[in-house]
Amino acid sequence: MSTIGELLTAGTARLRASGSESARLDAELLLGWAIGAERTAVIAHPDAPVGADAAANFEAGLVRREAGEPVAYVRGYKEFHGLAFAVDARALIPRPETELLVSEAEREVAHRLTSAPRPDGTPNLRVVDVGTGSGAIAIALASLLRKRRMLPEVSMRALDCSHDALELARENAVGHAVADVITFTQSDLLPSTEPPFDLILANLPYIPSGDIDGLPVAASFEPRLALDGGPDGLTIVRLLLNALPGALLPDGVALLEIGFDQGPAVEAAVAALPGEWRCSVLPDLAGHPRLARVERAAASGAGSGAAGAGRPGVAGRR
Ligand SMILES: C[S@@+](CC[C@H](N)C(=O)[O-])C[C@H]1O[C@@H](n2cnc3c(N)ncnc32)[C@H](O)[C@@H]1O
């Protein structure tokens, strides 16, 4: 019977040879999955013996990972904002950089609900996650708001054009006990019939089409619809930006994840919107410009000042 340490050493070598840039981490995660333990337990007990069934599971996981499949699809879940999301080929695997969008959205909702009295009869805040995929953004936000007892004052929608992704998102919402507070709808971006929103959240595809074939092979297991943003990566983001004048309430805010080099192009697209608009781009934890915050220049919303970590810029119509 092999030990944890022996399997990890051999598995790491195989994954490194297959081209994984995170071979040791991948092997630890896969072995933890195979034996039904946390990665920390795997690291802490190198001398523990591994039974035949667990070793066979590990072998099957290694073979899939050697073929390029993401570890998250092999394990069937991915941690995001402290929650475990079921993931499979129906939707993009949620990325750590998207946690910034959730944190900003939570801050924005909390500010709106606590900065001024809300007399009885005040309508709920309307929040929408456009291109929800696995549901990560909407579900993580709903879970945070539930802990803060703010959910009763918020109406949440989650939209995606992919039926498969929505199915997965609904499953995750059930798993995290927020299926009753998020309405999931299949839709091409935002239907023009929707009343305007206080908060529009979106992590839409933003990879330029020509860059997709050059992504790590793991990305080829994810839906192309979730990645391909057209010739410069911003085709779908621009469509959403163009819808903002009708889709955002006068003091509403849109938070959009973008590529690290897309800030100037997004600011230019915002500057071309009818009326006066403000666009600031906030950096992610790695310091890369990542989150575009878009609102009318006259709006005095929560974040206009508080989001001080970003690179503020005002994009008025020329
Ligand atoms: C980059 S993935 C993000 C998924 C999820 N929001 C996340 O952060 O993990 C983009 C999502 O947008 C969806 N999408 C692409 N084009 C769309 C469109 N025109 N209307 C609605 N959803 C769209 C895709 O199906 C995919 O689920």
The ligand as an ORCA input file, in Angstrom:
! r2SCAN-3c Opt
* xyz 0 1
  C     -17.104     34.726    -18.023
  S     -18.552     33.750    -17.752
  C     -18.897     34.268    -16.082
  C     -19.751     33.362    -15.301
  C     -19.956     33.829    -13.851
  N     -20.612     35.122    -13.812
  C     -18.638     33.896    -13.096
  O     -18.199     35.002    -12.787
  O     -18.065     32.839    -12.818
  C     -19.709     34.629    -18.750
  C     -21.129     34.134    -18.754
  O     -21.877     35.027    -19.605
  C     -22.786     34.278    -20.376
  N     -23.101     35.053    -21.585
  C     -22.351     35.220    -22.694
  N     -22.996     36.011    -23.572
  C     -24.160     36.365    -22.994
  C     -25.272     37.154    -23.413
  N     -25.291     37.778    -24.615
  N     -26.333     37.281    -22.584
  C     -26.336     36.645    -21.380
  N     -25.317     35.878    -20.929
  C     -24.238     35.750    -21.732
  C     -22.086     32.962    -20.645
  O     -23.005     31.944    -20.938
  C     -21.336     32.745    -19.328
  O     -22.100     31.981    -18.432
*
